[in-house]
Amino acid sequence: MALIEELDDDFVPDIVNELESFGKVETCEVVVADPVAYPSLIPQERVRVFVRFANYQAAMQALVNLDGRTYAGKQIAGHLYDDIRASLGDFLPSETSEPPLPLRCLI
């Protein structure tokens, strides 16, 4: 969704402001994957934005409306993300199969 050099003080507030049109945003976290640990990720896949909505419906509405959309010239890949992994601080790609449905939405 973004490149590391595009991250600034306004990045998260701008995202939260836009996403609140889908429902209450509880948290928004930006995680940058280490290119050495995850060499298969292209640069725009290294910056990951995790948003926790107050309810599943808001997360689904955001996912449906944002997945595939272009933002700042880059295509957004939205996914639901395992809330347990997120609560443990596990925000990076996994070698395992797809996680179960959570209340977080990876944008």
C-alpha positions as CSV (number, residue, x, y, z in Angstrom):
1,M,0.0,0.0,0.0
2,A,2.9,2.4,0.7
3,L,6.6,2.6,0.6
4,I,8.7,3.1,3.7
5,E,9.7,6.6,2.5
6,E,6.0,7.6,2.3
7,L,5.5,7.1,6.0
8,D,5.1,10.4,7.8
9,D,3.3,11.8,10.8
10,D,0.1,12.2,8.8
11,F,0.0,8.7,7.4
12,V,-2.0,6.9,10.2
13,P,-4.3,9.9,10.9
14,D,-5.2,10.1,7.2
15,I,-5.9,6.4,7.0
16,V,-8.0,6.4,10.2
17,N,-10.0,9.5,8.9
18,E,-10.9,7.7,5.7
19,L,-11.6,4.3,7.3
20,E,-14.0,5.8,9.9
21,S,-16.5,6.2,7.1
22,F,-16.9,2.4,7.3
23,G,-17.3,2.3,11.1
24,K,-15.4,2.9,14.4
25,V,-11.7,2.3,14.1
26,E,-10.3,1.0,17.4
27,T,-6.6,0.8,16.4
28,C,-4.4,1.4,13.4
29,E,-0.9,0.0,13.3
30,V,1.8,0.3,10.7
31,V,4.3,-2.6,10.6
32,V,7.3,-2.7,8.3
33,A,8.6,-6.1,7.4
34,D,12.4,-6.6,7.4
35,P,13.6,-7.1,3.8
36,V,16.2,-9.6,5.0
37,A,13.7,-11.7,6.9
38,Y,11.1,-11.5,4.1
39,P,13.1,-11.2,0.9
40,S,10.1,-12.3,-1.3
41,L,8.1,-9.2,-0.4
42,I,8.3,-6.4,-2.9
43,P,8.8,-2.9,-1.4
44,Q,5.1,-1.9,-1.3
45,E,4.3,-5.2,0.4
46,R,6.7,-4.5,3.3
47,V,4.6,-1.7,4.7
48,R,1.5,-3.3,6.3
49,V,-1.4,-1.4,7.8
50,F,-3.5,-3.2,10.4
51,V,-6.8,-1.7,11.4
52,R,-9.1,-3.0,14.1
53,F,-12.7,-2.0,13.7
54,A,-15.2,-2.0,16.5
55,N,-17.2,-4.7,14.7
56,Y,-17.0,-7.3,12.0
57,Q,-19.5,-5.5,9.7
58,A,-17.3,-2.4,9.6
59,A,-14.2,-4.5,8.8
60,M,-16.1,-6.3,6.0
61,Q,-17.4,-3.0,4.6
62,A,-13.9,-1.6,4.5
63,L,-12.6,-4.7,2.9
64,V,-15.2,-4.8,0.2
65,N,-14.8,-1.1,-0.6
66,L,-11.0,-1.0,-0.5
67,D,-9.6,-4.3,-1.8
68,G,-8.3,-3.6,-5.3
69,R,-8.6,0.2,-5.0
70,T,-5.7,2.4,-6.0
71,Y,-4.2,4.6,-3.4
72,A,-1.3,7.0,-4.2
73,G,-0.7,5.0,-7.4
74,K,-0.6,1.6,-5.7
75,Q,-3.2,-1.1,-5.5
76,I,-4.6,-1.9,-2.1
77,A,-4.7,-5.6,-1.2
78,G,-7.2,-5.9,1.7
79,H,-7.5,-9.1,3.8
80,L,-9.1,-10.1,7.0
81,Y,-6.5,-11.1,9.5
82,D,-6.3,-13.4,12.5
83,D,-7.1,-11.4,15.6
84,I,-5.2,-13.8,17.8
85,R,-2.0,-13.4,15.8
86,A,-2.5,-9.6,15.8
87,S,-3.1,-9.5,19.5
88,L,0.2,-11.3,20.0
89,G,2.0,-8.7,17.9
90,D,2.4,-11.2,15.0
91,F,1.9,-8.8,12.1
92,L,4.2,-10.3,9.5
93,P,3.6,-12.8,6.7
94,S,3.2,-16.4,7.7
95,E,4.3,-19.5,5.9
96,T,1.1,-21.3,7.0
97,S,-2.3,-21.4,5.4
98,E,-4.8,-18.6,5.5
99,P,-5.9,-17.5,9.0
100,P,-9.4,-17.8,10.3
101,L,-11.7,-14.8,10.1
102,P,-10.9,-12.0,12.6
103,L,-12.0,-8.5,13.5
104,R,-9.0,-6.9,12.0
105,C,-8.7,-5.8,8.5
106,L,-5.2,-5.7,6.8
107,I,-5.2,-2.8,4.3
